[in-house]
């Protein structure tokens, strides 16, 4: 099948440099907003155009705590295993990031432990793995606007086996700090008082060749769902973080990540449009320039 045939949100590419195969993961339930979550599928390709699949990468057991909103799986190789970071929710449970593990990149994935890795009384989503310069693993995730109104991004250092946090979460920034982010029209459901709400979504870390640490993340801009770039002044995950004034993708697309093609080119992928069931993976060449990235025209 072609890229245009695959409904997918939050696309994430794992590149197998040895076999020269791209593995694409993402939110693949036909309706990821309502009803029971079915799982996550994987697709594989040698050219980012023709894909084999779907391959069932994760299917929940009846005992798995997550029941709905199966969102945004990412796959990272760490200590010779493959770890999937993904978002779930259930009735009377907070939305959270759970870590799953597999011995093969395409799965099948099973829960690493029985509980999510994000703080138990926080509404969280879109956890991603980051390794600092000493090799320590961190999870970077969103503290969601539905709980705190002004969505935030946090980092939390993990144990070497990824099974627990070893330090409290570190605040990085709020959505409203970025000049391009606009107040959302979405009030918190059931809230007695309505405050301005600002969305944080889909953080992804990338270190440039000059050592600059940047973060892709998504929110609401003047033209709807959009994706911006922030950079750490210190080069460390703790920041402080400064935000580009304009989004790198301004209209009807976001939740992106960066990978290197087998030809050595930098590629940005994200989903667009943002409306179900029309979401598709988009692939755009990018280049590093002026301590940041830009679309390659």
Backbone as CSV, one residue per row, in Angstrom:
resi,resn,N_x,N_y,N_z,CA_x,CA_y,CA_z,C_x,C_y,C_z
1,UNK,0.834,-1.186,0.000,0.000,0.000,0.000,0.877,1.248,0.000
2,UNK,0.288,2.358,-0.447,0.976,3.638,-0.501,0.747,4.399,0.808
3,UNK,1.584,5.420,1.022,1.428,6.253,2.222,0.025,6.839,2.296
4,UNK,-0.529,7.234,1.161,-1.851,7.849,1.155,-2.969,6.873,1.498
5,UNK,-2.655,5.573,1.554,-3.668,4.567,1.887,-3.768,4.309,3.390
6,UNK,-2.832,4.819,4.180,-2.725,4.445,5.590,-3.222,5.574,6.477
7,UNK,-4.339,5.347,7.168,-4.796,6.307,8.169,-3.896,6.190,9.395
8,UNK,-3.265,7.277,9.767,-2.346,7.244,10.898,-2.165,8.646,11.468
9,UNK,-2.162,8.736,12.773,-1.818,9.962,13.483,-0.469,9.754,14.170
10,UNK,0.201,10.855,14.452,1.418,10.810,15.275,2.453,9.824,14.714
11,UNK,2.777,9.876,13.434,3.679,8.868,12.855,5.068,8.948,13.485
12,UNK,5.640,7.776,13.689,6.982,7.671,14.266,7.749,6.641,13.442
13,UNK,8.934,7.027,12.958,9.738,6.148,12.124,10.926,5.616,12.911
14,UNK,11.051,4.289,12.950,12.258,3.652,13.462,13.039,3.160,12.249
15,UNK,14.297,3.577,12.142,15.118,3.186,10.985,16.037,2.038,11.360
16,UNK,15.902,0.949,10.650,16.807,-0.191,10.802,17.923,-0.035,9.780
17,UNK,19.054,0.518,10.237,20.154,0.816,9.324,20.786,-0.443,8.737
18,UNK,20.770,-1.541,9.490,21.379,-2.773,9.004,20.563,-3.399,7.878
19,UNK,19.253,-3.506,8.096,18.385,-4.133,7.104,17.859,-3.146,6.063
20,UNK,18.084,-1.849,6.302,17.595,-0.802,5.406,16.069,-0.851,5.271
21,UNK,15.430,-0.892,6.425,13.971,-0.920,6.479,13.497,0.188,7.415
22,UNK,12.485,0.929,6.965,11.805,1.899,7.817,10.577,1.229,8.443
23,UNK,10.439,1.368,9.751,9.257,0.880,10.461,8.442,2.089,10.907
24,UNK,7.195,2.129,10.526,6.332,3.247,10.894,5.299,2.804,11.923
25,UNK,5.286,3.520,13.037,4.301,3.320,14.097,3.459,4.586,14.206
26,UNK,2.334,4.481,14.890,1.501,5.658,15.113,0.161,5.263,15.695
27,UNK,-0.685,6.248,15.873,-2.051,6.014,16.328,-2.825,5.453,15.143
28,UNK,-3.219,4.182,15.240,-3.780,3.498,14.072,-5.222,3.015,14.255
29,UNK,-5.815,3.215,15.440,-7.237,2.888,15.575,-8.046,3.796,14.660
30,UNK,-9.073,3.246,14.021,-9.872,4.024,13.072,-10.514,5.225,13.755
31,UNK,-11.009,5.039,14.972,-11.532,6.148,15.774,-10.829,6.093,17.123
32,UNK,-9.772,6.877,17.240,-8.961,6.819,18.464,-9.537,7.665,19.590
33,UNK,-10.648,8.352,19.330,-11.230,9.264,20.318,-12.299,8.601,21.159
34,UNK,-12.968,7.613,20.604,-14.110,7.002,21.281,-14.016,5.482,21.194
35,UNK,-14.537,4.823,22.228,-14.620,3.375,22.217,-13.347,2.703,22.680
36,UNK,-13.383,1.391,22.753,-12.254,0.615,23.246,-11.070,0.696,22.301
37,UNK,-9.876,0.839,22.874,-8.665,0.843,22.073,-8.366,-0.548,21.540
38,UNK,-7.976,-0.629,20.279,-7.711,-1.924,19.661,-6.243,-2.315,19.719
39,UNK,-5.351,-1.322,19.693,-3.924,-1.620,19.715,-3.171,-0.699,18.781
40,UNK,-1.952,-1.107,18.423,-1.112,-0.340,17.506,-0.614,-1.256,16.400
41,UNK,-0.656,-0.742,15.171,-0.118,-1.460,14.026,1.220,-0.862,13.612
42,UNK,1.987,-1.653,12.889,3.283,-1.246,12.362,3.275,-1.487,10.858
43,UNK,3.967,-0.619,10.137,4.144,-0.769,8.691,5.634,-0.686,8.382
44,UNK,6.083,-1.376,7.348,7.499,-1.358,6.982,7.677,-1.043,5.510
45,UNK,8.799,-0.356,5.212,9.040,0.120,3.868,10.534,0.256,3.645
46,UNK,10.939,0.221,2.389,12.338,0.492,2.045,12.512,1.872,1.428
47,UNK,11.382,2.560,1.123,11.494,3.825,0.399,10.541,4.920,0.892
48,UNK,9.793,4.668,1.974,8.838,5.634,2.535,7.668,5.924,1.594
49,UNK,7.484,5.065,0.611,6.380,5.240,-0.329,5.474,4.012,-0.392
50,UNK,6.087,2.845,-0.511,5.343,1.591,-0.547,5.538,0.868,0.782
51,UNK,4.424,0.411,1.366,4.456,-0.135,2.719,3.860,-1.533,2.773
52,UNK,4.448,-2.372,3.626,3.879,-3.675,3.972,3.204,-3.553,5.332
53,UNK,2.068,-4.221,5.479,1.369,-4.178,6.747,-0.133,-4.201,6.513
54,UNK,-0.904,-4.025,7.585,-0.451,-3.741,8.947,0.067,-4.974,9.683
55,UNK,1.078,-4.743,10.522,1.622,-5.757,11.414,1.146,-5.417,12.833
56,UNK,0.480,-6.336,13.525,-0.002,-6.021,14.880,1.157,-5.917,15.877
57,UNK,1.561,-4.686,16.200,2.690,-4.479,17.110,2.290,-4.619,18.568
58,UNK,1.079,-4.203,18.900,0.580,-4.318,20.283,-0.908,-4.569,20.262
59,UNK,-1.319,-5.585,21.001,-2.718,-5.857,21.261,-2.870,-6.064,22.769
60,UNK,-3.755,-5.310,23.421,-3.852,-5.401,24.883,-4.495,-6.700,25.341
61,UNK,-4.008,-7.218,26.453,-4.688,-8.342,27.092,-5.878,-7.807,27.879
62,UNK,-6.736,-8.693,28.329,-7.909,-8.267,29.100,-7.510,-7.658,30.440
63,UNK,-6.293,-7.939,30.908,-5.837,-7.414,32.188,-5.145,-6.050,32.062
64,UNK,-4.894,-5.607,30.843,-4.171,-4.349,30.673,-5.029,-3.191,31.156
65,UNK,-4.426,-2.282,31.910,-5.183,-1.209,32.556,-5.775,-0.218,31.552
66,UNK,-5.069,0.065,30.453,-5.539,1.044,29.483,-6.693,0.492,28.659
67,UNK,-7.731,1.294,28.487,-8.924,0.828,27.772,-9.287,1.692,26.567
68,UNK,-8.910,2.974,26.577,-9.294,3.880,25.499,-8.120,4.781,25.143
69,UNK,-8.335,5.585,24.074,-7.340,6.585,23.655,-5.956,5.977,23.535
70,UNK,-5.811,4.997,22.668,-4.507,4.398,22.386,-3.787,5.332,21.409
71,UNK,-2.852,6.131,21.957,-2.285,7.236,21.194,-0.760,7.169,21.133
72,UNK,-0.228,7.621,19.998,1.154,8.093,19.816,2.251,7.145,20.292
73,UNK,2.294,5.919,19.781,3.402,5.039,20.163,4.715,5.458,19.496
74,UNK,5.774,5.453,20.283,7.128,5.645,19.772,7.940,4.411,20.111
75,UNK,8.867,4.030,19.250,9.710,2.861,19.499,11.175,3.283,19.524
76,UNK,11.858,2.923,20.610,13.267,3.260,20.812,14.049,1.998,21.145
77,UNK,15.222,1.853,20.554,16.107,0.761,20.943,16.982,1.243,22.091
78,UNK,16.991,0.456,23.178,17.724,0.847,24.380,18.177,-0.422,25.076
79,UNK,19.472,-0.525,25.331,20.031,-1.718,25.986,19.612,-3.014,25.285
80,UNK,19.679,-2.958,23.940,19.452,-4.149,23.096,18.020,-4.667,23.099
81,UNK,17.087,-3.883,23.622,15.672,-4.219,23.511,14.943,-3.042,22.879
82,UNK,13.703,-3.286,22.497,12.891,-2.254,21.883,11.795,-1.842,22.860
83,UNK,11.689,-0.536,23.088,10.730,-0.018,24.055,9.745,0.904,23.352
84,UNK,8.481,0.661,23.604,7.419,1.489,23.066,6.874,2.377,24.178
85,UNK,6.867,3.683,23.929,6.252,4.655,24.827,4.927,5.048,24.208
86,UNK,3.817,4.859,24.920,2.506,5.110,24.333,1.537,5.596,25.402
87,UNK,0.474,6.250,24.944,-0.511,6.878,25.819,-1.788,6.055,25.869
88,UNK,-2.371,5.990,27.093,-3.619,5.258,27.310,-4.430,5.975,28.395
89,UNK,-5.714,5.621,28.474,-6.575,6.099,29.558,-7.599,5.014,29.851
90,UNK,-8.222,5.103,31.014,-9.307,4.195,31.385,-10.242,4.930,32.340
91,UNK,-11.450,4.430,32.479,-12.407,5.040,33.396,-11.830,5.075,34.806
92,UNK,-11.932,6.227,35.438,-11.418,6.465,36.788,-9.900,6.342,36.871
93,UNK,-9.237,6.489,35.728,-7.778,6.522,35.685,-7.351,7.763,34.912
94,UNK,-6.197,8.293,35.262,-5.652,9.420,34.517,-5.023,8.933,33.216
95,UNK,-5.084,9.784,32.198,-4.355,9.491,30.977,-2.866,9.469,31.304
96,UNK,-2.124,8.535,30.712,-0.736,8.335,31.132,0.072,7.685,30.027
97,UNK,1.391,7.793,30.155,2.306,7.080,29.266,2.737,5.779,29.921
98,UNK,2.593,4.696,29.192,3.014,3.364,29.603,4.194,2.956,28.723
99,UNK,5.171,2.276,29.319,6.286,1.735,28.551,6.041,0.250,28.314
100,UNK,6.192,-0.172,27.042,6.064,-1.564,26.664,7.401,-2.028,26.103
101,UNK,7.606,-3.332,26.013,8.903,-3.861,25.607,8.723,-5.024,24.651
102,UNK,9.690,-5.202,23.747,9.691,-6.317,22.799,11.127,-6.654,22.443
103,UNK,11.319,-7.852,21.911,12.656,-8.264,21.469,12.871,-7.990,19.990
104,UNK,11.783,-7.724,19.251,11.859,-7.369,17.839,11.203,-6.016,17.637
105,UNK,11.690,-5.249,16.693,11.201,-3.895,16.526,9.709,-3.851,16.215
106,UNK,9.203,-4.794,15.454,7.790,-4.795,15.086,6.894,-5.426,16.140
107,UNK,7.484,-5.893,17.246,6.708,-6.499,18.313,6.654,-8.004,18.203
108,UNK,5.771,-8.611,18.990,4.713,-7.990,19.802,5.249,-7.372,21.093
109,UNK,4.634,-6.236,21.479,5.005,-5.518,22.683,4.113,-5.911,23.853
110,UNK,4.715,-5.966,25.041,3.995,-6.244,26.275,4.378,-5.190,27.302
111,UNK,3.539,-4.933,28.301,3.885,-3.925,29.307,5.177,-4.280,30.038
112,UNK,6.043,-3.273,30.205,7.277,-3.475,30.946,6.980,-3.723,32.410
113,UNK,6.080,-2.944,32.988,5.547,-3.148,34.341,4.044,-2.942,34.248
114,UNK,3.332,-3.143,35.348,1.874,-3.111,35.300,1.278,-1.717,35.414
115,UNK,2.124,-0.709,35.627,1.616,0.639,35.831,2.289,1.618,34.871
116,UNK,1.647,2.755,34.608,2.280,3.791,33.778,3.525,4.348,34.444
117,UNK,4.341,5.018,33.650,5.583,5.597,34.160,5.388,7.045,34.576
118,UNK,4.388,7.738,34.024,4.161,9.147,34.375,3.514,9.248,35.749
119,UNK,3.592,10.419,36.410,3.081,10.560,37.786,1.628,10.106,37.906
120,UNK,1.288,9.342,38.932,-0.012,8.674,39.000,-1.215,9.602,39.132
121,UNK,-1.036,10.808,39.645,-2.170,11.717,39.806,-2.121,12.882,38.829
122,UNK,-1.319,12.726,37.771,-1.250,13.739,36.713,-1.919,13.216,35.454
123,UNK,-2.569,14.133,34.724,-3.098,13.799,33.404,-1.972,14.062,32.398
124,UNK,-1.430,12.989,31.813,-0.224,13.096,30.981,-0.426,12.415,29.637
125,UNK,0.425,12.784,28.695,0.410,12.099,27.403,1.712,12.351,26.667
126,UNK,1.923,11.529,25.639,2.987,11.722,24.643,4.392,11.684,25.231
127,UNK,4.657,10.682,26.069,6.009,10.505,26.577,6.971,10.071,25.482
128,UNK,8.191,10.599,25.528,9.241,10.227,24.586,10.520,9.945,25.360
129,UNK,11.362,9.083,24.833,12.628,8.746,25.482,13.717,9.715,25.055
130,UNK,14.490,10.173,26.035,15.655,11.016,25.776,16.831,10.467,26.582
131,UNK,17.997,10.384,25.958,19.217,9.995,26.655,20.145,11.194,26.739
132,UNK,20.593,11.506,27.966,21.504,12.636,28.117,22.920,12.228,27.717
133,UNK,23.844,13.155,27.811,25.195,12.906,27.318,25.930,11.855,28.139
134,UNK,25.423,11.542,29.324,26.013,10.475,30.148,25.335,9.131,29.917
135,UNK,24.348,9.115,29.018,23.630,7.878,28.721,22.450,7.604,29.619
136,UNK,22.130,8.535,30.533,20.995,8.327,31.433,19.678,8.487,30.678
137,UNK,18.729,7.586,30.889,17.437,7.714,30.206,16.492,8.658,30.942
138,UNK,15.746,9.422,30.168,14.721,10.326,30.669,13.441,10.098,29.875
139,UNK,12.325,10.402,30.501,11.084,10.537,29.759,10.733,12.013,29.737
140,UNK,10.414,12.515,28.550,9.918,13.883,28.374,8.459,13.749,27.965
141,UNK,7.568,14.468,28.652,6.140,14.234,28.454,5.350,15.509,28.692
142,UNK,4.083,15.477,28.290,3.175,16.606,28.482,2.323,16.408,29.723
143,UNK,2.279,17.425,30.568,1.262,17.519,31.625,0.088,18.244,30.983
144,UNK,-1.025,17.566,30.860,-2.030,17.950,29.888,-2.897,19.123,30.334
145,UNK,-3.279,19.931,29.343,-4.099,21.121,29.567,-5.433,20.792,30.218
146,UNK,-5.971,19.601,30.000,-7.279,19.280,30.570,-7.246,19.251,32.098
147,UNK,-6.053,19.156,32.667,-5.906,19.186,34.120,-5.369,20.524,34.621
148,UNK,-4.436,21.128,33.868,-3.769,22.328,34.370,-4.016,23.570,33.514
149,UNK,-4.839,23.447,32.464,-5.242,24.557,31.597,-4.112,25.058,30.694
150,UNK,-2.976,25.433,31.282,-1.831,25.872,30.488,-0.878,24.688,30.386
151,UNK,-1.041,23.899,29.307,-0.277,22.662,29.170,1.210,22.883,29.357
152,UNK,1.890,21.888,29.917,3.312,22.004,30.227,4.063,20.791,29.705
153,UNK,5.368,20.946,29.579,6.242,19.837,29.234,7.245,19.647,30.362
154,UNK,7.388,18.402,30.780,8.254,18.015,31.891,9.249,16.964,31.423
155,UNK,10.336,16.838,32.167,11.313,15.764,31.970,11.504,15.045,33.299
156,UNK,11.712,13.738,33.239,11.871,12.945,34.457,12.901,11.845,34.212
157,UNK,13.928,11.801,35.042,14.981,10.799,34.849,14.482,9.431,35.308
158,UNK,14.845,8.409,34.524,14.388,7.048,34.766,15.541,6.161,35.216
159,UNK,15.171,5.048,35.835,16.157,4.023,36.177,16.712,3.409,34.897
160,UNK,17.861,2.761,35.012,18.532,2.200,33.840,17.688,1.138,33.143
161,UNK,16.773,0.479,33.873,15.902,-0.533,33.265,14.566,0.048,32.820
162,UNK,14.379,1.361,32.954,13.181,2.096,32.542,11.933,1.726,33.345
163,UNK,12.089,1.018,34.436,10.914,0.528,35.161,10.348,1.530,36.161
164,UNK,11.109,2.563,36.504,10.614,3.537,37.477,11.384,4.840,37.321
165,UNK,10.820,5.888,37.896,11.510,7.171,37.944,12.479,7.180,39.118
166,UNK,13.604,7.859,38.943,14.572,7.965,40.037,14.626,9.381,40.602
167,UNK,14.005,10.338,39.925,13.940,11.721,40.404,12.550,12.271,40.109
168,UNK,12.129,13.318,40.837,10.847,13.962,40.521,10.886,14.625,39.150
169,UNK,9.733,14.880,38.562,9.689,15.565,37.267,10.273,16.972,37.364
170,UNK,10.920,17.406,36.284,11.480,18.750,36.167,10.634,19.529,35.171
171,UNK,10.147,20.694,35.585,9.358,21.551,34.702,10.261,22.163,33.632
172,UNK,9.834,22.104,32.375,10.596,22.697,31.283,9.960,23.999,30.800
173,UNK,8.685,23.966,30.422,8.011,25.199,30.008,6.518,24.954,29.850
174,UNK,5.760,26.059,29.809,4.333,26.038,29.507,4.092,26.371,28.044
175,UNK,2.973,25.918,27.522,2.631,26.166,26.121,2.567,27.657,25.814
176,UNK,2.010,28.439,26.724,1.788,29.854,26.449,3.076,30.652,26.328
177,UNK,4.231,30.074,26.679,5.501,30.780,26.555,5.922,30.953,25.095
178,UNK,5.471,30.078,24.214,5.867,30.160,22.805,5.050,31.237,22.105
179,UNK,5.691,32.175,21.403,4.953,33.281,20.777,3.908,32.845,19.766
180,UNK,4.109,31.699,19.126,3.197,31.269,18.067,1.949,30.566,18.587
181,UNK,1.923,30.208,19.869,0.811,29.433,20.433,-0.355,30.354,20.784
182,UNK,-1.541,29.918,20.423,-2.760,30.668,20.698,-3.664,29.906,21.663
183,UNK,-4.519,30.681,22.325,-5.483,30.087,23.248,-6.402,29.143,22.490
184,UNK,-6.636,27.980,23.060,-7.518,27.000,22.439,-8.969,27.364,22.666
185,UNK,-9.827,26.943,21.749,-11.268,27.119,21.917,-11.895,25.990,22.731
186,UNK,-11.066,25.037,23.187,-11.600,23.875,23.885,-11.621,24.143,25.385
187,UNK,-12.794,24.283,25.996,-12.833,24.371,27.461,-12.670,22.989,28.072
188,UNK,-12.238,22.956,29.304,-12.127,21.675,29.997,-13.525,21.109,30.226
189,UNK,-13.750,19.880,29.825,-15.069,19.258,29.914,-15.519,19.169,31.367
190,UNK,-16.691,19.685,31.653,-17.262,19.578,32.981,-16.705,20.551,33.996
191,UNK,-15.849,21.466,33.564,-15.235,22.387,34.517,-16.261,23.410,35.005
192,UNK,-16.209,23.717,36.298,-17.096,24.721,36.868,-16.672,26.108,36.415
193,UNK,-15.372,26.327,36.363,-14.823,27.605,35.918,-13.975,27.356,34.672
194,UNK,-14.083,28.243,33.718,-13.351,28.078,32.475,-12.217,29.100,32.400
195,UNK,-10.996,28.599,32.279,-9.811,29.429,32.154,-9.277,29.302,30.727
196,UNK,-8.471,30.255,30.287,-7.820,30.084,28.983,-6.999,28.799,28.963
197,UNK,-7.083,28.062,27.868,-6.373,26.788,27.776,-5.370,26.829,26.631
198,UNK,-4.193,26.247,26.891,-3.114,26.196,25.917,-2.597,24.759,25.861
199,UNK,-2.423,24.242,24.664,-2.148,22.822,24.451,-0.644,22.560,24.313
200,UNK,-0.156,21.509,24.972,1.153,20.928,24.650,0.924,19.514,24.143
201,UNK,1.680,19.145,23.120,1.424,17.878,22.443,2.712,17.406,21.755
202,UNK,2.999,16.118,21.828,3.993,15.479,20.987,5.422,15.972,21.067
203,UNK,6.058,16.067,22.246,7.466,16.483,22.273,8.380,15.439,21.649
204,UNK,9.419,15.913,20.971,10.440,15.039,20.402,11.765,15.780,20.446
205,UNK,12.817,15.128,20.960,14.128,15.737,21.128,15.058,15.341,19.995
206,UNK,15.886,16.302,19.565,16.866,16.053,18.508,18.074,16.939,18.755
207,UNK,19.264,16.359,18.665,20.479,17.145,18.842,21.099,17.421,17.473
208,UNK,21.335,18.702,17.209,21.929,19.110,15.952,23.421,18.797,15.929
209,UNK,24.006,18.861,14.751,25.429,18.557,14.607,26.308,19.498,15.407
210,UNK,25.860,20.731,15.639,26.660,21.673,16.416,26.454,21.526,17.916
211,UNK,25.664,20.516,18.322,25.433,20.249,19.737,24.178,20.859,20.309
212,UNK,23.496,21.708,19.547,22.263,22.327,20.029,21.184,21.271,20.229
213,UNK,20.530,21.312,21.385,19.414,20.408,21.671,18.115,21.133,21.350
214,UNK,17.334,20.567,20.422,16.058,21.173,20.051,14.912,20.231,20.392
215,UNK,13.742,20.797,20.498,12.535,20.027,20.753,11.455,20.426,19.760
216,UNK,10.900,19.454,19.083,9.669,19.632,18.318,8.493,19.416,19.255
217,UNK,7.467,20.208,19.131,6.225,19.958,19.873,5.093,20.690,19.178
218,UNK,3.880,20.303,19.493,2.729,20.823,18.771,1.743,21.511,19.707
219,UNK,0.956,22.416,19.126,-0.061,23.148,19.863,-1.041,23.739,18.857
220,UNK,-1.738,24.784,19.264,-2.683,25.468,18.398,-2.113,26.834,18.023
221,UNK,-1.941,27.075,16.724,-1.474,28.359,16.227,-2.603,29.145,15.591
222,UNK,-2.267,30.196,14.891,-3.294,31.052,14.288,-4.085,30.345,13.203
223,UNK,-3.509,29.283,12.611,-4.196,28.546,11.551,-4.580,27.135,11.974
224,UNK,-4.669,26.911,13.292,-5.059,25.602,13.787,-3.879,24.799,14.300
225,UNK,-4.011,23.476,14.243,-2.980,22.574,14.754,-1.662,22.849,14.035
226,UNK,-0.591,23.003,14.816,0.682,23.424,14.246,1.824,22.849,15.078
227,UNK,3.036,23.011,14.573,4.211,22.416,15.203,5.343,23.432,15.230
228,UNK,5.941,23.586,16.425,7.016,24.537,16.599,8.305,23.882,17.045
229,UNK,9.347,24.707,17.156,10.666,24.254,17.561,11.148,25.113,18.724
230,UNK,11.669,24.453,19.758,12.281,25.130,20.897,13.699,24.618,21.053
231,UNK,14.551,25.402,21.727,15.949,24.983,21.898,16.388,25.229,23.322
232,UNK,17.265,24.361,23.806,17.802,24.487,25.157,19.025,25.380,25.129
233,UNK,18.994,26.438,25.914,20.119,27.377,25.951,21.376,26.722,26.505
234,UNK,21.196,25.773,27.446,22.338,25.110,28.080,22.804,23.879,27.326
235,UNK,21.986,23.393,26.406,22.269,22.126,25.748,21.849,20.921,26.563
236,UNK,21.273,21.177,27.735,20.803,20.109,28.614,19.282,20.055,28.577
237,UNK,18.744,18.921,28.993,17.292,18.765,28.973,16.613,19.751,29.913
238,UNK,17.327,20.191,30.961,16.751,21.103,31.952,16.557,22.513,31.416
239,UNK,17.168,22.838,30.270,16.992,24.153,29.676,17.929,25.198,30.252
240,UNK,17.519,26.451,30.271,16.197,26.987,29.921,15.892,26.874,28.431
241,UNK,14.585,26.803,28.128,14.138,26.586,26.767,13.637,27.888,26.150
242,UNK,14.082,28.133,24.924,13.653,29.299,24.165,12.928,28.813,22.903
243,UNK,11.970,29.618,22.462,11.029,29.160,21.438,11.136,30.002,20.174
244,UNK,11.193,29.328,19.025,11.156,30.046,17.760,9.854,30.842,17.684
245,UNK,9.891,32.044,17.129,8.675,32.875,17.109,7.572,32.340,16.202
246,UNK,7.957,31.587,15.176,6.972,31.066,14.225,7.063,29.543,14.175
247,UNK,5.948,28.872,13.951,5.988,27.410,13.852,6.704,26.957,12.592
248,UNK,7.292,25.769,12.636,7.920,25.212,11.442,6.867,24.662,10.498
249,UNK,5.726,24.242,11.046,4.566,23.845,10.229,3.359,24.532,10.839
250,UNK,2.715,25.406,10.093,1.777,26.355,10.683,0.313,25.965,10.574
251,UNK,-0.038,24.999,9.723,-1.458,24.803,9.450,-1.821,23.333,9.284
252,UNK,-2.723,22.873,10.160,-3.388,21.580,9.996,-2.413,20.409,9.911
253,UNK,-1.404,20.424,10.777,-0.481,19.297,10.828,0.421,19.408,12.034
254,UNK,0.826,18.258,12.577,1.708,18.297,13.735,2.003,16.926,14.292
255,UNK,2.453,16.912,15.531,2.955,15.740,16.250,4.016,15.034,15.399
256,UNK,5.147,15.718,15.275,6.184,15.240,14.380,7.415,14.682,15.059
257,UNK,8.295,14.093,14.255,9.591,13.617,14.705,10.568,13.705,13.549
258,UNK,11.859,13.638,13.888,12.928,13.760,12.915,13.692,12.442,12.839
259,UNK,14.033,12.016,11.629,14.876,10.840,11.465,15.801,11.059,10.280
260,UNK,16.817,10.229,10.183,17.758,10.306,9.074,17.463,9.191,8.088
261,UNK,17.344,9.539,6.813,17.076,8.539,5.790,18.331,7.705,5.538
262,UNK,18.167,6.630,4.791,19.311,5.775,4.467,20.287,6.480,3.522
263,UNK,19.843,7.580,2.937,20.732,8.380,2.081,21.426,9.495,2.858
264,UNK,21.181,9.541,4.182,21.849,10.528,5.017,21.168,11.879,5.082
265,UNK,19.922,11.966,4.601,19.171,13.218,4.647,18.297,13.264,5.897
266,UNK,18.118,14.480,6.453,17.200,14.653,7.569,15.776,14.750,7.042
267,UNK,14.867,14.048,7.717,13.477,14.016,7.298,12.580,14.305,8.499
268,UNK,11.570,15.123,8.263,10.540,15.416,9.251,9.272,14.688,8.841
269,UNK,8.669,13.955,9.787,7.368,13.352,9.512,6.374,13.810,10.559
270,UNK,5.119,13.943,10.155,4.027,14.354,11.029,2.730,13.967,10.338
271,UNK,1.599,14.147,11.031,0.340,13.821,10.358,-0.377,15.091,9.924
272,UNK,-1.054,14.986,8.803,-1.875,16.061,8.255,-2.833,15.436,7.245
273,UNK,-4.088,15.866,7.216,-4.710,16.853,8.094,-4.907,16.306,9.504
274,UNK,-5.528,17.120,10.358,-5.703,16.733,11.754,-7.091,16.177,12.036
275,UNK,-7.879,15.941,11.018,-9.243,15.474,11.215,-9.361,13.986,10.888
276,UNK,-10.018,13.237,11.763,-10.266,11.816,11.509,-11.447,11.666,10.569
277,UNK,-11.396,10.694,9.655,-10.376,9.650,9.452,-9.392,9.972,8.321
278,UNK,-9.104,11.244,8.104,-8.319,11.655,6.939,-6.822,11.784,7.205
279,UNK,-6.380,11.549,8.445,-4.971,11.754,8.783,-4.058,10.826,7.983
280,UNK,-2.962,11.386,7.508,-1.956,10.621,6.792,-0.568,11.084,7.220
281,UNK,0.416,10.216,7.067,1.799,10.601,7.344,2.309,11.492,6.220
282,UNK,2.996,12.553,6.602,3.626,13.473,5.661,5.132,13.405,5.889
283,UNK,5.899,13.406,4.812,7.363,13.370,4.894,7.926,14.594,4.184
284,UNK,8.744,15.375,4.912,9.302,16.614,4.375,10.800,16.645,4.682
285,UNK,11.612,16.913,3.673,13.054,17.071,3.896,13.332,18.358,4.665
286,UNK,14.258,18.276,5.600,14.654,19.446,6.373,16.172,19.552,6.353
287,UNK,16.670,20.688,6.800,18.108,20.884,6.918,18.406,21.696,8.166
288,UNK,19.610,21.522,8.692,20.044,22.287,9.844,20.600,23.621,9.372
289,UNK,20.180,24.688,10.064,20.651,26.012,9.687,20.446,26.971,10.844
290,UNK,21.469,27.761,11.141,21.380,28.817,12.159,20.891,28.267,13.505
291,UNK,21.552,27.229,13.975,21.230,26.626,15.272,19.805,26.096,15.336
292,UNK,19.257,25.700,14.190,17.898,25.178,14.174,17.673,24.327,12.949
293,UNK,16.423,24.138,12.602,16.066,23.382,11.401,15.104,24.217,10.570
294,UNK,15.089,23.943,9.270,14.139,24.579,8.393,13.735,23.606,7.305
295,UNK,12.567,23.817,6.751,12.118,22.998,5.631,13.042,23.200,4.460
296,UNK,13.377,22.103,3.787,14.281,22.172,2.651,13.468,22.353,1.386
297,UNK,13.613,23.502,0.785,12.785,23.853,-0.372,13.518,23.497,-1.672
